[in-house]
Amino acid sequence: MKTFDAIAADKAHLSITVIILTFNEEIHIERCIASIVSLAERIIVVDSFSTDRAVEIARKMGAEVVQRAFKHQADQFQWALNNCDVGTEWVLRLDADEYLEAPLVEEIFARLPTLPEMITGIEFKRKFYFMGRWIRWGGYYPIILTRLWRTGLASVEQRWMDEHVVLHQGSSILFAKGDIVDENLHGIDAWLAKHNRYATRQMVDHINLEHKLFESEGGIGLGGHAQARKNFLRNTVFGRSPLYIRSCMYYAYRMFFRLGFLDGFPGLVYHTLHGLCYYLLIDAKISEARQFISEHGLEAFRAHLARVHKIDLKEVSSVATGSQILS
């Protein structure tokens, strides 16, 4: 199998802009950029004012850095698409704690220039690691995601959580010789803190289904039938099931029906933390929000979200203040 350096020596860059969102990602950013530096003509890091060496490392590896205050993933990424003057033929979305396996990079080099114009999106398989182990069972592999698309022909669902890329025309195709690897190295404390924030955002999306707190773009566009089914299950079947009971049922589904127990001890920890505890936490936050709204009203709830959770539901300008380009 070729290394990334060997691939770089053999190939010229493709017309791809990679967009990576960061906040204090010095532990991940070098690995992430190294996996695609041979592939992409341009790498843009949209940083949320990191206090570690993430920006320094990204710049040393040849990335352009833009800094902007963070609202949520979908907002930040769509802002980058709208404001970073992407001039390449393709756009690749990558999280800082992700990287592309070498066989996938080789496949992109080989196949992307040969695709007909009707193919506007490329799907990848995601491989997830937890406590150093590949989480293969419990419905976690493969997760198919659209991460590469023709510039201007896709946007990002404006949700507080679980946003997806929406193709506006054409169709997608799967590149499957390698995977996107999602391997976060921050440890359990950081995982718990992050998922506490995620649970709050999931609560906001759920309460929005009940009270229309803000306009959301929930459609999934052309070629998104699988995601349409997932959205239906999430918003209608799971979303309308009794709180707490649904979390326990989902955990049993992942552990036994989808064979999550085969992932060993790291899998037991992960499926329990994510498949049970995380969803119980979401349900508890939904219960708390409903009670707050019942007692104080929707406007007080909006103010509560902004004051306590720093979640401002007001519309934001497409060009945010406080953004700057770092040379």
Steps between C-alpha positions, in 0.01 A plus 500: 500500500633843404573761764366854474851622405521246217161607369607865511814422299296328227205738459416865439237666714139465393265800479372450856462741790496332842318684779583405859341649813718529808502605862803396708583210268880499520487130588320417174562764234840380375371145448190630325683732258776245432241257366372741234790738429600296194145500371364851527586819318384707797448437873295746707487475879209690656611546861286614794780698669701206632725558801736211422741448205235388249527814286880498507517135394242546225689796354831312509337221299388740229137558597325835478347598833180698554378580851132545584288469814321164517122450506467137391660268245244553223510879531880510508543277199235671290663833584828364364331389178343843458795718596833328429491549123528131414622491141577131456277250324436293814459558876596244767367524855722354771490524879826570680495162680450314171743388232483318166656158461760475222292260283215753500738779397625281214143427392414870495806569285406220261123547468413863563631640166304233307154566645217626277343837579183332630702373798509796737568333836739235633411283798759348732483233769584622850698282738470600867753428777443518876762424767729389220256244357308501174130500591376269229167380638190657650405654167819706495669367187476596233340840544469650152547878476512747212824689559621601152287693250516732203539862611174691514278193464450419869434665834490394864174436691461776757448289810659533843604132481535216247512727197558347158613618159211564261557453126292741293540318169653185358568185697769349721729201470688299763880481514564194717862384470589679823326688779482831677629417846349681801743457790485761774804502731378742768389233750188419701470831688493694173258247348258543791520880490446504123201269517345704778509794256371277220210385719400862553503560124297184440250630754478830313428321171233288671330796670506677165290219352240570771507881512668629181753711684693563178494415132694183421597352167409139554481384139770275370488574132556282201650156532440493874244225542700316769537819701131576446418171669736582785342843543154342502604247764671766710230768481184289476554149638774558760408868547141421598573197715474530881801663659739270689333183372626574150856539628494157664349343190764662277777368725361147482472535121865602468641250747306190401313537169798680340756285690673783685622251762747370238703822535651375826558709812559832316179432310312429823619834639421688181158352426399551864625859518371600157210264434348523851641775724522765227143442386374494859674835547327639190164383633570655842586831332178483293296437818669793671441726198132408479457578868680833462282597202184397687592721795665799329407500129689479173665842510640433845630166369677676212664734748590204723675323211699812418593573862576150629603304191627782274252387232356805327207409276490836329581507131864583431638696212657298221814705554576484870684767688831414657625285212857540387742341256835397645792512261 
